[in-house]
Amino acid sequence: MRAEREARRVARAQRLAEGPSTAALALRKAQRWQQEIGSRGLRRADIARAEGITRARVTQVMGLLALPADLQRDLTDNKPYTRSWSVGHALEMAAVSEWEREAIGERTSAALQHKKRLGQYTGGPVPYGDLQASGRG
């Protein structure tokens, strides 16, 4: 029993070292599905039927396309740190990156509104005759 478990662990480690992660394979599928949706006008339900999976699973895998471009590239290039990623791990990263983009936008907007209320320079061309160093920036 113990030797069998060890053999499975070693085999899994070798697969991870050699081939792409399950997340990378799922991302490739999502990219292919996205092309089919765009070029052939398929719906997610059509893809689910053809693949023999649920529409919810298609939507979940398509969620990998929300990953930042650099992470998508690292996954498809099989970078060492992405080899152990599961689909769930990658989807969590996509959700976090989406949340972080929204949070950055909200913070930036709040900071600009605050500067406007204070009458400070908020960007764009400096008004004619006004110097940025005159205390407005």
N, C-alpha and C positions, 0 to 999 in steps of 0.2 A: 504494500500500500504506500509506504513512504517513498520507495524507489520510483513507483509510478508517478507520484505527485512531483517528485524532483525532476523526472524526465519531462513532464508537461511544462514545468516552470522553465527548464532549459530550452525546450522547443519554442515556447512563447518568446523568451528573450532573444533567441536567434531570429525569429520572424520580425520582431520589432527592430532589430539591428539591420536587417536586410531590406525589408519592404516598407512601403508607406503605411501610415497609421490608418485606422478605420475612419478617422475624421478626414484625412486627405482623400481617401477613396470616395467618401460621401460628398466632399466638396467638388470633386471632379464630376460626380453624377449631377449635383445641383447646377453646375455650370453647363453641362450638356442639356439638362432639362430646360434651363433658361433660354438656351439657343433654340431649342425645339418650340418653346412657347412663343418666342419672337418670330421665328422663320415660318413655322408651319401653323401657327395660330392654335396650338393645342391648349387645353385647360389642364389644371392640376389633376382633375378627376380623370381625364384621359390618360395622363401619365401614370397615375395610381393603378388604373385598370391594366395598362400594358405591363407594368412592373410587378403586378400582383401584390401590392401593398395598399395601405389605407391612404386616403387623401390627407389625413392629419400627418402621417409620416412624411409624405411628400412636402408638405408645408414646413415641417420641422427641419428636414434636410435643406430645403431652400433657404431657411434662416441662416445657414452658414454663409450665404452671400452677403450678409450684413457685417461680416468680419472686415476689419480694415484691410486695405489692399496689401500692405506689407505682410500681415499674418497669413492672408490667402496665398501669397507668393511663397512664404516660408513653408506652408503646409504642402503645396504642390511640388516644391523643390526638395521635400523630404529632409528638412533641416533636423539635426539631431535632437533638439529640444522639443520638436513636435511629434516625434515618432511614437510616443506613448499616449498621445491624446486620443480620447474616445470622442464620439460624436457629441455626447452630453457635455464634455469638457469644452469643446469648441463652441457649442451653442451658448454655454455660460459666458464664455469670453465675448461672444458677439453681443449678448445682452448687456454686459458690463461696458463694452466699448460704445454701444448706442446710448446707454445711460450717461456715460462720461461726456459724450458729444453734446447731449442736451444740457448737462450741468454747466459745461463751459460756456455754451451760448447764453444761458440764464445769467451767469456771473458777469459775462461781458456786457450784456444788455443792462443789468443793474448798475454796473460801474459807469457806463455812458450816461444813463439817466441821472445818476448822482452828480456827475461832472456838469451836466446841463443845468441842474438845479442850482449849483454853485456858481454858474456863469463862466465856467472854465472852457477852454478850447477842447473840442471833442474830435478833431480830425478834419480832413478835407482841406481845401485851400484856405489859407489865412486871409481874412477880410482885408481889402485894400487899405493901406495906411496903418494897419495894425501889426505890431511886432509880436512874435510869439514869446520873446523874452521879456515882454512888458508886464508879466505877472498873470497872463491869461492861460498859461500852459503848465 
